[in-house]
Amino acid sequence: KMRVAGRLAARVLEMIEPHVQPGVTTDALDRICHDYIVGELDAIPAPLNYNGFPKSICTSV
């Protein structure tokens, strides 16, 4: 299970890299990742609703 999760995480990071640019908000990145994780990978974002966490990714700048 850990290898599968690691592969999925790697795919998400590869997908989102071109979107990480000045001016793109962390909220926009979250939406892009959420749509990819749920729609393309048919997975559930681990952070989403964990102890009330409202987003699919955890980002900081």
C-alpha positions as CSV (number, residue, x, y, z in Angstrom):
1,K,0.0,0.0,0.0
2,M,2.8,2.4,0.8
3,R,4.4,1.9,-2.6
4,V,1.1,2.6,-4.4
5,A,0.6,5.7,-2.3
6,G,4.1,6.9,-3.1
7,R,3.6,6.4,-6.8
8,L,0.4,8.3,-6.7
9,A,2.0,11.2,-4.7
10,A,4.9,11.3,-7.3
11,R,2.3,11.5,-10.1
12,V,0.6,14.4,-8.4
13,L,3.9,16.3,-7.9
14,E,4.8,15.8,-11.5
15,M,1.4,17.0,-12.7
16,I,1.4,20.1,-10.5
17,E,4.9,21.3,-11.1
18,P,4.2,23.4,-14.2
19,H,1.3,25.1,-12.4
20,V,3.6,26.3,-9.5
21,Q,4.4,29.8,-10.6
22,P,4.3,33.3,-9.2
23,G,0.8,34.6,-9.0
24,V,-0.9,31.1,-8.7
25,T,-2.6,30.8,-5.4
26,T,-2.3,27.8,-3.1
27,D,-6.1,27.6,-3.4
28,A,-5.8,27.2,-7.2
29,L,-3.1,24.6,-6.7
30,D,-5.4,22.7,-4.3
31,R,-8.3,22.7,-6.8
32,I,-6.0,21.4,-9.6
33,C,-4.6,18.7,-7.4
34,H,-8.0,17.7,-6.0
35,D,-9.5,17.4,-9.5
36,Y,-6.5,15.3,-10.6
37,I,-6.5,13.0,-7.6
38,V,-10.2,12.4,-7.6
39,G,-10.9,12.5,-11.3
40,E,-7.8,11.1,-12.9
41,L,-6.3,8.9,-10.2
42,D,-9.6,7.7,-8.7
43,A,-8.1,8.3,-5.2
44,I,-9.0,10.2,-2.1
45,P,-6.7,13.0,-1.0
46,A,-5.3,12.0,2.4
47,P,-5.4,15.5,4.1
48,L,-9.0,16.2,3.1
49,N,-11.2,16.4,6.2
50,Y,-8.4,15.0,8.4
51,N,-9.2,16.5,11.8
52,G,-11.4,19.0,9.9
53,F,-8.6,20.1,7.4
54,P,-10.6,21.6,4.5
55,K,-8.2,21.1,1.6
56,S,-6.8,18.2,-0.5
57,I,-3.1,19.4,-0.2
58,C,-1.1,21.2,2.5
59,T,0.9,24.0,1.1
60,S,2.9,26.9,2.5
61,V,5.1,29.6,1.0
